[in-house]
């Protein structure tokens, strides 16, 4: 094959590989990373100097690739529907994620937290962030896309249930108001999503409440609940710490049907 033809074919293959690698990343994200597609290079002195403790505690991932968040090895996609993509995130102590692109509205429930260093591409070595068990983190990355990397510099597993809102527009499903159900307390109130924490003692029942939009339930504690809608037989659901499940619109009550306290996060799209 002539050299010019070989060179042209090689460049075409490289372009196709680069395009496949960044499927799902927005143009805004691609603009942030002009070195995408080059071979991985050694980490610079600035990016390796997060802190002395982080440098010794973390076996940093120096792979310079950028992947969509749903292709990042620590972000395991476990459920998906027309509105949400749900991931179970697992980052072991002393390890880091790959650089991953985020360009959707993002909600993260911390099932088990740890000390972390979070770096954003092109913004220096990163910042120490405490991932606190039982809390919620939010990012409006559809409006402001990012590329970041998370390093677990603590001694406990980072375990999260995270979801992206894949629907690009607000659904306007309804008022999404649970103020009459006193067991619910608001933990997140944003343009696209609202979230509540529900706590019930053994045998305790919520007041009837209405869910207007599609939702997600995340289990922080508890072994069993009964979900009941008016005129229907209650559905008994066995639970484990860290479980996640989609929820549908409707009027219902929830009973803690176990002998231990029940604590849930319930999210509803707006």
N, C-alpha and C positions, 0 to 999 in steps of 0.2 A: 504493500500500500504506500503511495507517495507520502512524504513527510507532512506536507500541508494538510492532506486529508486525514492523516492520523492525528495531527494536532487538533484539527477541527472536531473530530469525533471524541477525543479525550476531553476537550473543553465542554462539549455538550453533555457528556456523562457527569462531569463535575457539577455543572449547573443543575441537572436533574436531581442529583444527590442533595445539593444544598436546598433546593426547593422542597424536597420530601422531608428533610430534617425540620424545617420550620413551618410545616403545615399547621394551621391553627393560630399562629402568632400574627398579630396585627402589623400593619405597615409602620405604625408608630414604634413598635418594639424593634422591628428590623432596623429602623433608623438609628437605634441606640447602639447597635453592635456591628460596626463596620468590619470587624475582623472575623465575622462568622464565615465558616467554610474553610478557614486556614487550619493547619495542623495545630494541636494543642501545644502551647509554649510554656516554659517554666514560669511559675508564679513570680511576680516581681517582688522586690524587697518591701515595697509599700503594702501590697496586698497580703503578704505573709506575716506582717507585723501587727496583727489584730491586737493582741496583748501577749505577754509572756506566758500567762496561764493558759490562754486559748491555744497557743502554738504547741504547748506540751500536751494539752488534754485532748486535742482533736487530731485525728488522722485525716487531714483535710483532703477533699476530693479536688485534685488539681486539673481534672478534665475540664477543658475550656468550652466544651460544647454547650449549646443552649437548646433545651427541649421544651415542648409544650408541657404544662403542668401535669396533664393526664398521662404523659409518657415518662415522667420522672419516676425512677425505680422505687422511691419511698412513698409515693402517692398512688395508692392502689384503688383504681376505680371499682366500686362494688355495686353501685346501682346507678341507673340513669333513666330519665323519662323525658318528656318534651319540654320540661321547664328547668330541671336540675340535673347536675352530674355530681354524684356523691363519692367521696374518696376517704378511705381509711389511711391515715398518714402514720408511718412508723419510722422513727429515726433513732437508732441505737446510740448510746453514749459513745463519744469519741469519733463520731462519723458526721459526714456532711452530705447534703443533697447535691445533685447537679445544679448548675444554673438552669432555672426554669422560668418560662414566660407566663405571665398572668394577664389576661385581658378581658375578664368577666367579673361581675360583682361576686364577691367571695365572702363566705361566712365560715368560721372555724370554731368548733367547740373543743376545748382542751380536756381530754379524758385523763391524761397523765402528763404533767408538765416537767420542765427541766430548765437549767440555765442554757441560753443559746446566744450565738452571735449570728445576726442577720445582716448580710451584705447585699447591696444593690449594685448591679453592673454599672461601672463607671463612676461610682460614688465613694470610693475609698475602701478601707479594710472592713467596715461593718460596725454594728453597734451591739452592745450586750442587751439582751431582752430576756426578762424572766417570763417563761411560759407558766402561768399559774393554773393548777388543776381546777377544773370546774368553771373556768371563765370563758368568755366569748371574744373573738377577734374578728374585725370586719375590714374589708378593703374594697373600695369602689374602683376596681381596676378596669372596668369597662370604660370609665371616663378617663382614667389616668393609668395606662398600662405600665407594668414594671417587669424587670428581669431580676430575680434574686436567688440567693443561696442561703440555706439554713444549716448551721453547725451546732450540734449538741455538745456543749462543753461541760455539761453536768454529769451526774453519775446515775441518772434514771432515764428510762425509755421515754421519748416523746411519743405520745399516742394521741391522735386527734381524729375527730370526724369533721371533715370539711366538705362544703359543697359550693359549686359555682352555679349561678343563675344563667343557664344557657339561652333562655328566651331573651331576645334583645330589647323588647319593649315591656313596660309595665302592663300588667294584666287588668288592673282596675276591677278586681273580683268583688270587692265589697268593703265595708268599714273596718273589718278585722278588729273588733272591740271585745275584749274579755274582761272589762272592768267590773262587770257584775259577778264574776266568778273570783271570789276573794283569794283563792289558793294560788292564783297566777300572779306573778310579778314581772313587769316588763324589764327585759335585759338588753333589748336591741330595738331601735325604732328608726328605720331608714326609709328612703323613698321607695325602694323595691321590696323590702322585707321587714317583718316585725318578728321579734322573738320574746318568749316568756319562759320563766323558770316556774315549774310546778312542784310543790312539796306536799306530800300527804303522809300522815301517820297510818299505821296498820288499820285497815277497815274504814278509813276516812273516804268520803265521797265529795267530788266537786259539785258546785251548783251547775245546772245546765248551761252550756256555752256553745256558741256557734263559730265554726270555722268557715270562712268565706272563700279562701283561695287554697291552691295546692300547698302542702306542707311537708315538713320533716320532723320526726321525733327522735331525740337522742337520749339514751338512758344513762344517767349518772349513778343511780343506785335503785335497788328494788328487785324483786323476783317474779312478781305477777301483778297484772292489772286486769280489770274488767271494764270494757268500753261498751256503753249502751246508748242507743238512740231511742227516742220515744216510740212505743208500740212494737219494739223489736226485742228479741232475746239478746242478752248481753254476750259479747265476744270476750272470752278469756284468753289472755296473751301472756306467755311465759317470757321472762326478760333476763338479760345478763348485762352486767356492767359494760358499757361501750357499745351496746346494740344501737342500730339506727333503722328506721322504717319510714316509708312514705305514709302520709295521712291525707285523707280526702275531705273535701268540704262537707259540712253537715252539722246537725244539732246533736249534742251528746253529753254524757257525764263520764267521768273516770273514777273508778274505785281502786284503792290500794288493796289488792286481794292477797297480800303476803303478810308475814309477821315481822317485817322490817320496814323502815322508812322508805318511801318512794320519792325519787327526785328525777325529774325529766326536764329537758329543754325542748320546747315546741316552737318551730319556726313556721311562718305562713307568708307566702308571697302576696304582694299587694298589686 
